[in-house]
Every structure is written in structure tokens, then in C-alpha cells.
Amino acid sequence: MLIEPKVLKGFRDFLPPAEITRRNLTEKIEASFRSFGFVPIDTPALEYAEILLGKGGGETEKQIYRFKDNGDRDVALRFDLTVPFARFVALHQGELAFPFKRYHIAKVWRGENTQRGRYREFTQCDFDIIGSDSPAADFEILLMIRATLLGLGTDVRIHLNHRGLFNRFLAHLGISEKSADVLRTVDKLAKVGADETGKSLACLAGDSNARKILDFINAKGSFEETLDRITELSGVCEESSRLALLRRFMLDMGSGDVFVLDPSITRGLDYYTGVVFETFLTELPDIGSICSGGRYDNLAGLYSKAKISGVGSSIGLDRMIAALESLGKLPAAATYAGTAIACLKEEQSGLYQALASRFREAGIPCEVFLEAADDGKLVRQFVLAEKKGIRWLVIPGENPLQDVLTLRDIGARQNREGLSPGEALNWIATHTGADSK
């Protein structure tokens, strides 16, 4: 009986061109992270459920993939990369140098409704600084967001707020005990609209307080004007002073126009305690935030007696790809290799591989075709090269390493004959930008 080949809803296969595009984008993101001095880590996809559920909160608990394994252990797939990172730091803090700057690019899983650029299995690109409470750490994360996304060819606006300042405002209203619910409600403002948000806030805190909260989160104007308004509503405090210092950093850096103080930004996860931020593409704001994060001073304390401050952010790779595709900025589908060696006689495969090695050593990707046609013709290999997106097909001589060869430009359907291997290398390097040796 045949099993129907199918994929779970919200999960996807990636054919080589799409996966190569993803890998190329990931490499650009990773290069940006490393340029700031961040280093990679990895953690297991599967954790004890108590690790992941300790501070997720809200909708996350309903979306987590949780089950009993063969040892009857209560386990779950990670829903983000931040909570496993907190467990990682608590377990390995004696082996780390603080402040510790890490990045982690990996898949996570959430059983949520699928939509444009959002899936149940998706890739996050996280970067964090842990072990520092300095506003300079907050700013470096914000700056990395800007640099990384600009490097992908996008123009962005980064909206930020301070959870602590909002909590002070709620304390003034006398509803601190409802702060988690209020924050989650405000976090859904962009999805459900002001009217529905107002109704939900009224149910939580009463009509009068709902109006005051809406007044707070709708404060508009320049960064400075907005900061003055929300400081007036919540009182001068260390949180407002921190936002003012961050603004100074932005202006000193000459990047002030990129950042927007937005009191409606709260982030839905419970572990955020300080500055929070979301990033929007100026050309495609409707796709939502493609990079979000914030400060989580107490997260690692769930797994360790030592209080370790942290701040970080995450780029949603799948949403980023969807956005780039909508904007027509997604790079053209990449190829498997720039060059291939045609197979004329299968018994000469060792010599073909030796010839291909010369191309690879010169920095030119090169593969060897494995099978010769029974009739000795190359039509099938021309078709294969074209289908795989290979530009150059090397047709070797009787002695592949010594005889002259023919270089076929697959796209142009043109041959250059009588070339030595070295001349072929130089031609390809000149016409593709590869370096020859």
C-alpha cells in the first residue's frame, strides 16, 4: 500500500533554488552579526516542557508543541530561541565571558494560524547581549537591526518603547495587578484595531482607565515630543531617562531618523521588562514587524540564582523572504554551481574529478556530470546543465588534464574551442567575477 506523500499544514519543503536563496540571505545576516563581534551557539530543538513554559505566557502556551516522549518525559519543541538561551546561560555561565554576545539561527515551532510569511515551522535569526544592563547594550542591538536589514537592501523604521515606563503608568492608574493582561491586549492593537482594543481594555480596567491607556499608547509626534508626553503621564523616572539617553546615542550616531518612539509597542511575551522594539519595512508596513525584541532582565533568573540581564532581538527569516519577494528585492534563484564537467566516458570519471578540482581550487564551483549517453552525444547534458542553472559546461578532450577543451556558454549556446584548462579558468573568472589562480 502506497503512503500519500504530503506535508503538514504550516510546514514546507524547500527545493534547491529556494533553499539556496534562504542560505544566501542567512549568510548575509550571519556576516552582519559577526561584524559586531557576536558568536554562534546552538541548543536542542527539544527541551523539557517546564523549561519552555516557565515564562512564555499567554498565547504561546496554547501554541507550543508538547508531548510525552518514549521515556514518559514531558517535553516540547522550542517556540523561540530566547528561552532556550536563558537555560543555556544558566547551565554554562561559568564557561562564558560576560557580557556575552551570541547569535543563533535555527528553526522553531508554534501551532498558530498560518498566514502570509507566517508558518508553524519557521526560522528565527536571534542575537542577544547578556550580562550587561547598560543602555549601550540596548543601543547596540538596535544598531545591529538597522545595519543587518539595510544590508539586505531594505529601508526600515524601528519602533521602540519601554515596558517599565508603561508599567509605571499602569501603577499610577492603580491596575498593576492587571499589567500582563493589559500589555497583551495593547500588543494586539495593530491586529484588531483601536475600537476592539478599547473594548478589551474597558473590560479589564474600566472605561475611564481604558481611555487613559489609549491616550498613553496613542501619543504622537517627534521622538522628543512623544517622550515628553508619556513622561508627563507616567512621571519622571529611570525608564524615561534611559529612553532619553538612547535618543542621545541615536543622534550621536547620526541615525536618529530610523527610530520612532511608539508607546503602543509592548511585545506580548511576559519575559520582557525594559526597552522593547519592533521593526517595519517603510515600503511594506502591512506585512508587520520583521524583527522584534527587547530587554529581559529576569529571564535567566528562572534557571539560576544569579540575576543576569539581557537584551536581544530576532529576525523572522520567512517573513523577511516574503517581504523581499513582494518588493521585488529577493535575489534571483541561485544556481547549483557555476561550472560543470561533461562526461564523455564514465571510465574517465577520476580524471574529470581531477580537472574539476582545479576549478574548485581557483574558487569556481564545479561539479562533474556522472553519466555518458550511449550514443556519445551531449544533448542530454546540455539540457541538464540548463535545467540546473549552470552557465559553463566544460567539454574535455581525450586526456582531460592535458588536452585542449571546449567551453560552452549554456545560456548563449556558444562554444569557445581549443582552450587549455588554465585558459578556461581565466575566461570563467573574467566573466563571472571569480578569482583564478
C-alpha positions, 0 to 999 in steps of 0.5 A: 500500500502506497503512503500519500506523500504530503506535508503538514499544514504550516510546514514546507519543503524547500527545493534547491533554488529556494533553499539556496536563496534562504542560505544566501540571505542567512549568510548575509545576516550571519556576516552582519552579526559577526561584524559586531563581534557576536558568536554562534551557539546552538541548543536542542530543538527539544527541551523539557516542557517546564523549561519552555513554559516557565515564562512564555505566557499567554498565547504561546502556551496554547501554541507550543508543541508538547508531548510525552516522549518514549521515556514518559518525559514531558517535553516540547519543541522550542517556540523561540530561541530566547528561552532556550538561551536563558537555560543555556546561560544558566547551565554554562555561565561559568564557561562564558565571558560576560557580557556575552554576545551570541547569535543563533539561527535555527528553526522553531515551532508554534501551532498558530494560524498560518498566514502570509510569511507566517508558518508553524515551522519557521526560522528565527535569526536571534542575537542577544547581549547578556550580562550587561544592563547598560543602555549601550547594550540596548543601543547596540542591538538596535544598531545591529537591526538597522545595519543587518536589514539595510544590508539586505537592501531594505529601508526600515523604521524601528519602533521602540518603547519601554515596558517599565515606563508603561508599567509605571503608568499602569501603577499610577492608574492603580491596575498593576495587578492587571499589567500582563493582561493589559500589555497583551491586549495593547500588543494586539492593537495593530491586529484588531484595531483601536475600537476592539482594543478599547473594548478589551481594555474597558473590560479589564480596567474600566472605561475611564482607565481604558481611555487613559491607556489609549491616550498613553499608547496613542501619543504622537509626534517627534521622538522628543515630543512623544517622550515628553508626553508619556513622561508627563503621564507616567512621571519622571523616572529611570525608564524615561531617562534611559529612553532619553539617553538612547535618543542621545546615542541615536543622534550621536550616531547620526541615525536618529531618523530610523527610530520612532518612539511608539508607546503602543509597542509592548511585545506580548511575551511576559519575559520582557521588562525594559526597552522593547522594539519592533521593526517595519519595512517603510515600503511594506508596513502591512506585512508587520514587524520583521524583527522584534525584541527587547530587554529581559532582565529576569529571564535567566533568573528562572534557571539560576540564582544569579540575576543576569540581564539581557537584551536581544532581538530576532529576525523572522527569516520567512517573513523577511523572504516574503517581504523581499519577494513582494518588493521585488528585492529577493535575489534571483534563484541561485544556481547549483554551481557555476561550472560543470564537467561533461562526461564523455566516458564514465571510465574517465570519471577520476580524471574529470574529478581531477580537472574539476578540482582545479576549478574548485581550487581557483574558487569556481564551483564545479561539479562533474556530470556522472553519466555518458549517453550511449550514443556519445552525444551531449544533448542530454547534458546540455539540457541538464546543465540548463535545467540546473542553472549552470552557465559553463559546461566544460567539454574535455578532450581525450586526456582531460588534464592535458588536452585542449577543451571546449567551453560552452556558454549554456545560456548563449549556446556558444562554444569557445574551442581549443582552450587549455584548462588554465585558459578556461579558468581565466575566461570563467573568472573574467566573466563571472567575477571569480578569482583564478589562480 
